[in-house]
Amino acid sequence: MQLMQQEQLLQQSQTAFDAYYDALGASLVNFVERLGIQPAHEVLTNAAEYLPYIDAAMRTIVIRDESWQWVKTMLGYFIGEYFVQGHAGCWYVETRAESPHFCRTMVGGFEHGLPLDAAIDPEQLALDFLAQAVPRELAKLIEDGSVIDK
């Protein structure tokens, strides 16, 4: 019974991941544009260069309740892309039932700069960032080694 529930949950997570990943590029560019950062499209290839600008824009911003979920998702996209691009990693759904991140959208498979078994939950990092008192520091959160699970 439990195995069937896990398989069903995993299938739902994979479907949700496909939609999430399909929206990532255009949504992230739109987010960067809305923050007033140009050229916005280059965030898709040079996320690290955008960190100081996004950090500054998000430091003291007040997020309205109706846009909170969207901002969290956009920050998750950015954080994930930052690590994927900077360490030659990839996006994936955690499929190991024993993992505390089971069925979560993660980044990992890093080819350099991070341990091979490192895994980062970009959405959890976005939540951690949004939970910080103003002024928030995205760059400090990302540079903090505690973001990496193994």
Beta strands, then each sheet from edge to edge (+ up, - down):
strand 1: 90-93
strand 2: 105-108
strand 3: 119-120
sheet 1: 1+ 2- 3+
end
